[in-house]
Amino acid sequence: GKFSKSRGVGVFGDMAKDTGIPADIWRFYLLYLRPEGQDSAFSWSDLMLKNNSELLNNLGNFINRAGMFVCKFFGGTVPNMVLTPDDKRLLARVTLELRQYHQLLEKVRWVAETLGLGQG
């Protein structure tokens, strides 16, 4: 059913910690599942399915391909990265955007807490 803290329906922070499932798996699943404009439903079987098929298979495939690429083209050693001035400008811009994004998320969280939203 729909998550409701007051009715005890759902898995909440303290309960998630008690499962022993690593925090990164919860982060992945909650970001994967997050609703765009509607409620979302949680199920243990879907958590397991998404973890195994989306996270483990896709991430494992990516890591395997990256490792094979490094072995094939770089003798098994990742070369040192040399940043150009354009690279540095891009990194500075991305850093600025991420800081602004984080500030906006914090403002939304503050407003939600102030208005008592998301309490169940």
C-alpha positions in Angstrom: 0.0 0.0 0.0 0.8 3.7 0.1 3.6 4.6 2.5 2.3 6.1 5.7 4.5 6.7 8.7 1.5 7.2 11.0 0.0 3.9 10.0 3.3 2.1 10.1 3.1 1.2 6.4 6.5 1.2 4.6 10.1 1.0 5.3 11.6 4.0 7.0 15.2 5.0 7.8 15.6 3.1 11.1 13.9 0.0 9.6 16.0 0.2 6.5 19.1 0.2 8.6 18.0 -2.9 10.5 17.7 -4.9 7.3 21.4 -4.9 6.8 21.0 -3.9 3.2 23.8 -1.4 2.4 22.8 2.3 2.2 24.0 2.5 -1.4 21.5 -0.1 -2.5 18.7 1.8 -0.8 19.9 5.0 -2.4 19.9 3.4 -5.9 16.5 1.9 -5.5 14.8 5.0 -4.0 16.2 7.1 -6.8 15.2 4.5 -9.4 11.7 4.3 -7.9 11.1 8.0 -7.1 7.8 9.3 -8.4 7.7 12.1 -10.9 4.2 13.2 -10.1 2.4 10.3 -8.5 2.8 8.0 -5.5 5.0 5.0 -5.9 4.6 1.5 -4.4 7.4 -0.4 -2.6 7.8 -4.1 -2.7 10.6 -6.3 -1.5 10.5 -8.4 -4.6 10.9 -5.3 -6.8 13.8 -4.1 -4.7 15.5 -7.4 -5.2 14.7 -7.4 -8.9 16.0 -3.9 -9.5 19.1 -4.6 -7.4 20.0 -7.7 -9.3 19.0 -6.7 -12.9 19.6 -3.0 -13.0 22.3 -2.3 -10.5 24.4 -5.5 -10.3 24.1 -6.7 -13.9 24.5 -3.3 -15.5 27.2 -2.0 -13.1 29.0 -5.4 -13.4 28.8 -5.2 -17.2 30.1 -1.7 -17.2 33.0 -2.5 -14.8 33.9 -5.6 -16.9 33.9 -3.6 -20.1 36.0 -0.8 -18.6 38.5 -3.3 -17.3 38.8 -5.0 -20.6 39.2 -1.7 -22.4 42.0 -0.7 -20.0 43.7 -4.0 -20.5 43.4 -3.9 -24.3 44.4 -0.3 -24.9 46.5 0.7 -21.9 48.3 -2.5 -20.8 46.1 -2.9 -17.8 47.1 0.4 -16.2 44.9 3.5 -16.2 47.0 6.3 -17.5 47.4 9.6 -15.6 44.8 12.2 -16.6 46.1 15.5 -18.0 43.4 18.2 -17.9 43.3 20.8 -20.5 42.2 24.4 -19.7 38.8 23.5 -21.3 38.5 20.4 -19.0 39.2 22.6 -16.0 36.6 25.1 -17.1 34.0 22.4 -17.6 34.8 20.9 -14.1 34.5 24.3 -12.5 31.1 24.8 -14.3 29.8 21.4 -13.2 31.0 22.0 -9.6 29.1 25.3 -9.6 25.9 23.7 -11.0 26.1 20.9 -8.4 26.5 23.4 -5.6 23.5 25.4 -6.8 21.5 22.1 -7.2 22.4 21.1 -3.6 21.4 24.5 -2.3 18.0 24.3 -4.0 17.4 20.8 -2.6 18.2 22.1 0.9 15.7 24.9 0.4 13.0 22.5 -0.7 13.7 20.3 2.3 13.5 23.3 4.6 10.2 24.4 3.1 8.8 20.9 3.4 9.8 20.6 7.0 8.5 24.1 7.8 5.2 23.3 6.3 5.0 19.8 7.8 4.9 18.1 4.5 6.0 14.5 4.0 5.2 13.5 7.6 3.1 10.5 6.7 
